Amino acid sequence: MRASLALTLAVLLAGPALAQVAPSAAEVRGYQGLLAAAQTGDAARVAGASKAMLDARDDRGRTPLHVATFARQHSVIRALARAGADLNALENDRYDAVTIASVADDEDTLRLLLSLGASAGQTTSRYDGTALIAAAHLGHDGVVRQLIAAGAPLDHVNNLHWTAVIESIVLGDGGARHQATLRALIDAGASLALTDRNGQTPLALARSRGYTAMVTMLEKAGGR
C-alpha cells in the first residue's frame, strides 16, 4: 500500500514536466511548412499563411504556436498572432501554449503570449487543471504571479481535488520558491478553506509535512 502511494506521488510530481513533450530531433527533421518555420524562427514564412497552415498539426497535435513556444521563437509567436492563429489551441495531451511556457518556467514567452491575448484560464491537461495549478505544483513563483495578474482562476479544483494552493504544498518541497508561490496565492485571495479529497485543508497539509514557514504563512492568513 505504502509503495503504491509512493509510486502514485512520484508520477504526479513528474506529471506536468513529463507531459510537456517538446518536438524530438526526428520530429523536427520531418517538419515542413509553418511547423518548420516555427521551430527555426522563420517569421517571414508566416505572413500570408492560410488558416489550414496556421492550424497544421504534427503527430502529437502540436500546432506551429506550440512548436514556437517550446522553441522560444518570439518573432514567430508574434507573427502567428498577427496572422490569426488560435492562441488557445490544445495539443493531444490537452496543453496550450500558456501552460507549456508556464511549466517550462519561461516567463518571457509567457509574458508575450498573455500580451497577445492568450488565455490564462483554460482547463488543460489530463488532470483537468490549469496553467496556474501546474506552475504552483512546480514552484514557478514568477509564472504564478504573471498568471494571477492575467486573471487565472485562483480556486479551480482539478480532478485530483487539488487547487493551486494545495498543489504548492502537497507537490512542493516546502522551499523558498514554493513558499513564494503560496505567498502570491494568499495575497491574491485564493481560498484557504477548500480541502483535498480527504477533507484536509492547506494548513493541515502543511503541518503534516512539517513545512513550518508555510504553516506560519497560512495561520497568519486565517487558515484553519
C-alpha distance (Angstrom), angle and dihedral (degrees) to the residues before:
residue distance angle dihedral
M1 . . .
R2 3.79 . .
A3 3.83 91.6 .
S4 3.80 90.8 49.9
L5 3.80 91.0 51.5
A6 3.80 91.0 48.9
L7 3.80 91.1 51.0
T8 3.80 91.9 49.0
L9 3.79 91.2 50.0
A10 3.81 91.6 48.2
V11 3.81 90.7 53.9
L12 3.80 91.4 48.4
L13 3.79 92.0 47.9
A14 3.79 90.4 55.5
G15 3.81 94.6 36.1
P16 3.82 105.4 106.8
A17 3.79 94.5 36.4
L18 3.80 92.9 49.9
A19 3.80 92.8 45.8
Q20 3.79 92.3 51.7
V21 3.79 97.5 82.9
A22 3.78 113.6 -179.3
P23 3.82 117.0 -154.0
S24 3.79 111.4 -79.9
A25 3.80 122.7 -129.1
A26 3.79 89.3 -104.3
E27 3.79 91.9 51.5
V28 3.79 91.5 48.2
R29 3.80 91.2 52.7
G30 3.79 88.9 55.5
Y31 3.79 96.4 48.9
Q32 3.77 119.3 115.1
G33 3.78 134.9 176.3
L34 3.79 116.9 3.4
L35 3.79 93.4 -9.1
A36 3.79 88.3 62.6
A37 3.81 91.6 42.7
A38 3.81 90.8 51.1
Q39 3.78 92.2 52.3
T40 3.80 95.4 47.6
G41 3.80 98.9 37.9
D42 3.79 97.3 -113.2
A43 3.80 97.6 154.9
A44 3.82 93.0 167.5
R45 3.81 90.3 70.3
V46 3.79 90.8 61.5
A47 3.81 95.6 64.3
G48 3.79 110.6 101.1
A49 3.81 93.4 7.1
S50 3.79 116.0 157.2
K51 3.80 122.8 -117.8
A52 3.81 89.0 -106.6
M53 3.79 90.5 55.3
L54 3.81 92.4 47.8
D55 3.80 89.9 50.9
A56 3.82 96.7 44.1
R57 3.79 113.2 136.4
D58 3.77 134.8 -159.6
D59 3.81 124.4 -141.3
R60 3.80 91.9 -77.2
G61 3.78 92.7 49.4
R62 3.79 95.1 -105.1
T63 3.79 115.2 154.2
P64 3.82 123.6 -153.0
L65 3.82 87.1 -94.1
H66 3.80 92.3 56.7
V67 3.80 90.5 47.7
A68 3.82 92.1 48.1
T69 3.80 90.1 48.9
F70 3.79 93.1 52.4
A71 3.83 89.1 46.8
R72 3.84 93.1 44.9
Q73 3.80 90.5 -128.1
H74 3.79 99.6 161.9
S75 3.79 97.5 175.8
V76 3.80 89.7 55.7
I77 3.80 92.1 47.4
R78 3.80 89.7 53.6
A79 3.80 91.9 46.9
L80 3.82 92.0 48.9
A81 3.80 90.6 51.1
R82 3.81 91.5 49.9
A83 3.80 90.3 49.2
G84 3.81 92.3 53.5
A85 3.81 102.9 -102.8
D86 3.80 116.2 166.4
L87 3.80 103.7 -100.4
N88 3.80 91.6 -167.6
A89 3.81 100.4 49.1
L90 3.81 116.5 140.1
E91 3.80 123.6 -139.3
N92 3.79 124.1 -143.0
D93 3.81 94.3 -76.2
R94 3.83 88.3 49.0
Y95 3.78 97.4 -108.8
D96 3.79 122.7 141.5
A97 3.79 128.0 -156.4
V98 3.82 91.9 -98.1
T99 3.81 91.9 56.4
I100 3.81 92.0 43.6
A101 3.82 90.7 54.8
S102 3.81 91.3 42.8
V103 3.80 94.4 52.8
A104 3.82 89.9 47.0
D105 3.83 89.5 53.8
D106 3.80 85.3 -125.5
E107 3.79 101.0 155.3
D108 3.81 95.4 172.1
T109 3.80 94.9 54.8
L110 3.79 91.5 42.5
R111 3.80 90.6 51.9
L112 3.79 90.3 51.3
L113 3.81 94.1 48.2
L114 3.79 92.5 49.3
S115 3.80 91.8 47.2
L116 3.81 89.3 54.0
G117 3.79 91.9 53.8
A118 3.81 104.8 -93.9
S119 3.80 112.1 153.4
A120 3.80 122.7 -107.8
G121 3.78 90.9 -165.3
Q122 3.78 109.2 62.4
T123 3.80 122.2 128.0
T124 3.78 104.8 -120.3
S125 3.81 143.3 171.3
R126 3.78 134.6 28.4
Y127 3.80 87.0 -70.9
D128 3.84 93.6 61.1
G129 3.77 87.1 -122.6
T130 3.79 135.7 136.4
A131 3.78 137.6 -117.5
L132 3.81 87.6 -102.1
I133 3.80 93.0 56.1
A134 3.82 91.2 48.0
A135 3.81 92.0 49.1
A136 3.81 92.2 46.5
H137 3.80 90.0 50.6
L138 3.81 89.9 55.5
G139 3.82 96.9 41.0
H140 3.79 94.2 -118.1
D141 3.78 92.8 157.9
G142 3.81 97.2 173.5
V143 3.78 90.5 51.7
V144 3.81 89.8 47.2
R145 3.81 90.9 54.6
Q146 3.80 91.4 49.5
L147 3.79 92.7 49.8
I148 3.79 92.3 47.7
A149 3.80 90.3 51.3
A150 3.81 89.0 50.5
G151 3.80 91.8 55.6
A152 3.79 102.1 -99.9
P153 3.82 111.4 173.9
L154 3.79 105.6 -97.1
D155 3.78 98.3 -160.4
H156 3.80 104.0 37.9
V157 3.82 109.6 145.3
N158 3.80 116.0 -146.7
N159 3.79 126.5 -150.2
L160 3.81 90.3 -88.9
H161 3.81 86.1 60.9
W162 3.80 91.7 -114.2
T163 3.81 130.5 131.7
A164 3.80 127.4 -157.0
V165 3.82 88.9 -95.5
I166 3.80 92.0 52.2
E167 3.81 93.7 45.8
S168 3.81 91.5 50.9
I169 3.80 85.4 61.0
V170 3.80 108.6 32.9
L171 3.81 96.1 39.7
G172 3.79 96.5 31.2
D173 3.78 130.4 86.4
G174 3.79 97.5 -127.7
G175 3.81 89.6 -115.4
A176 3.79 132.8 132.6
R177 3.81 98.3 -76.7
H178 3.79 94.9 46.5
Q179 3.80 88.6 46.9
A180 3.83 89.6 51.9
T181 3.79 88.9 48.1
L182 3.78 92.3 52.3
R183 3.80 90.5 46.0
A184 3.81 91.1 53.8
L185 3.81 91.3 50.2
I186 3.80 92.8 47.6
D187 3.80 92.4 48.0
A188 3.80 89.8 50.3
G189 3.80 91.1 54.9
A190 3.80 101.4 -106.0
S191 3.80 113.4 170.3
L192 3.79 116.4 -94.2
A193 3.81 91.3 -174.8
L194 3.80 100.2 65.2
T195 3.80 109.5 103.2
D196 3.77 137.3 -153.4
R197 3.79 122.4 -108.2
N198 3.81 90.0 -80.5
G199 3.78 94.1 53.0
Q200 3.82 94.5 -104.5
T201 3.80 116.2 148.5
P202 3.81 122.3 -142.6
L203 3.81 89.2 -103.6
A204 3.80 92.4 52.7
L205 3.79 90.6 47.4
A206 3.81 92.5 50.3
R207 3.81 91.1 48.2
S208 3.80 92.2 49.9
R209 3.81 89.8 54.6
G210 3.79 95.4 45.8
Y211 3.81 92.7 -119.6
T212 3.80 94.5 156.5
A213 3.80 97.7 177.6
M214 3.79 91.4 50.7
V215 3.81 91.3 46.9
T216 3.80 90.2 53.9
M217 3.79 91.1 47.6
L218 3.78 93.4 50.0
E219 3.81 94.1 44.8
K220 3.81 91.6 51.8
A221 3.81 89.5 49.5
G222 3.80 91.5 54.3
G223 3.81 99.2 -99.8
R224 3.76 116.4 163.2
